[in-house]
Amino acid sequence: MLRVGLLLAAFAIGATSIVVVTEEQTHDKIIDNERQTLLNAINAVIAQDSYNNEIITDTLLLPAQSELATKEATTVYRARNGNTPVAVALTAIAPNGYNGKIKLLVGIGYDGSLTGVRVINHKETPGLGDKIDAKKADWIFTFNGLSLTQPQQSRWKVKKDGGQFDQFTGATITPRAVVSAVKKSLLYFDSHRDELFALTETK
């Protein structure tokens, strides 16, 4: 009986150890996957070969900003090549999408030009407003390389409003909201460039 009890105890300890190890491995895998997903999103708006720092840890916690329409603190990711600032990836909100707010990740180079824009969350109508999604259409790529001077600020509108950017057939509200949010992101960056690249990191 004693022997059976010892065997059961040993089995229980062994099973518990396996569960603990498995949970730790699963947790580590989840963390790695989340990190890679974040890195992929950043590299979609800032070219990976343009920087050599650990961009996920070279960050700045930005309080809610009315210019970016953010209601809570967001993280700014800073790209550097050595000690030379390259670009930032920041979060902006287009609050007036057709079906609600549209969350953007905006990449802006140190010179003030856009390195990329991606929609990371939206509820726009499939087949119409969802053309802002890079997986659905190439419209979002039209921002690449643009700045506050190219085009002129007065041209940062959809064509229906006298601007440069295409609207979608049957869906003007969505692209109008995104264009406005991207322009405001550039204006914010232009006013806060030095602060955004200050050599402080969040931990």
N, C-alpha and C positions, 0 to 999 in steps of 0.2 A: 504493500500500500504506500509506504514511504517512497519507494522507487517511482511508483506511478505519479505521486504528487510532485516529486522533483522533476520528472520528465515534463509534466504539464506546466510547471513553473518555467522551466527552460524554454519550452515552446512559446509560452506567452511572452517572455522577454524577447525571444528572437523575432516573433511576429511584430511586437511593438517597435523594435529597432528598424525592421523593414519598412513599416508604415512611416516612421519619422524620417528615414533617409529618402523615401519616395516623395514625401511632402516637401522636403527641402529641395530636392531636385526639380519638382514641379514648380515650386515657387521661383527658383532661380531661372527656370526656362521662361516663365511668365515675364519676369523682370527683363530678361534678355530680349524677348519678343517685343515688349513695350518700348524698350530702348531703340531697337532696330526700326520699329514703326515710326518713332519720333524722328530718328535720323533720316529715314527715307523722305519724310515730309519736308524736313529742312533742306535736304539736298535737291528737292524738287524746285525750290525757289532760290537756292544759292549753289552754284556749281561746286561739286565736291573737290575738284582739283584747284579751286581758287584759294583754299585756305589749308593750314596745317595745324591749327590748334584743336583742342578737345572742345568742340563747339557746344556739346551738350552740357558741359560744366562751366563754360565761359558765358555766364548768363547775368541778367539784370532783372530783378523783380520790379515790374512796373505797376504802380497803383492804378486804379480805375481812371481812365482818361476820357473826358468828354469828346475830345477831338477824334478819338478812335472808337467812340461809342461803346467802350468796354465798361461793364458794371462791376467788375471785380478785378483783382490784381492778375496780371498775366506775365508770362516770362518772355523776355527778349533774348534771343540767341545771337551771339556776336562771333562773326568769322574774322580771323586774323591770319596773316601770313608772316610768321615771326612776330615782330612787334608792330607791324603795319596793319591798321584796320582795313578790312575788306568790305564787309557788308553786315547787315543785321536782318534777322527774320523776326517779325513782330505780328501780333494778332490784332486784327481790326474787325469791326462789326458793321455790316450794312443793315441798319435797323428797319429799313423800309422796303424789304423785298415783298413780292406779291403775296407770299404765304408766311410772312414773318421775317425774323432776322436771318442774315446770312453771315456765317463766320468765315473769315479769310486769314490766310497766312501770307504775309507780304514780305518779299525779300527786296531790300534796298541797298545798293552799293554805296560806298563811302562818298562817291561823287554825286550822289543824289539820283541816280538812275535806277530803274526797276530791274532787278535780276530775276524776278519771277513772282507770280501770284497764283495761289491755289485756293479753291473753295474747300474748306474742310468740314463744313456742316451747313445744310440747307434743307428746306422743305418745298422747294419750287416745283411747279407742275411738270411731270414727266412728259417729254416730247416738246416742251415749250421753254419754260424758264430754266430747266435743268441743263441747258446748253452752256451754262456757266461752268459746269463740271468738266475738267480736263478729260475725263473718261468718256464724255458724251460728244464733245466737239472741241475744235481748236481755238474757239473765240478767246479764251482766257490767255492764250499765248500772245495775243496782240499787244499786251502790256509790256512785254519784254523789251528792255532798252529805253523805254520812255521816261520822261522826267517832267518837272514843272516848266521847263523851257521847250520841251519837245514832246507834244505840241504846246503851244501857248496855253496858259491857264484857262483862257476863255473858250478853248476848244475841248476842254475836259468834260464833254457831254456826249450823249448819243446823238446821232445824226438828226433824229427827229427834233431835237432841241437846239440844232445849229452847231453841233460839235463834230468830233472826228470818229467816234466809235459806232460800230454797227449795232443796231437793235435787232431783236429777233421778231420774225413774223408772228404777230399775235401775242407778243410778250415784250413790251417796252419797259415795263416797271422794273423787271429783274436786272437787266443790264444797266439801266439807269442807276439803280441802287449800288451796284458793284463799282461802276465808274466813279461815282461820288465818294465811296469809301476808300478807294485806292488813291484818289486825289488827296483826300484828307490825310491819309497815311503819309504821303509825300510831304505835305505841308507840315505835319507834326515832326517828321524826321528833319526837315530843313531847319526847324526852330530848336531842335533838341539833339542835334548830331553829337556834340561834344559830351553831353551827359550820357547818351546811349553807349558811347565807346569808352567811358571812364573805366580805369583799370580796377574795377571791383567785381568780385564774383560772388554769386550766391552759393551757399553750401547745402 
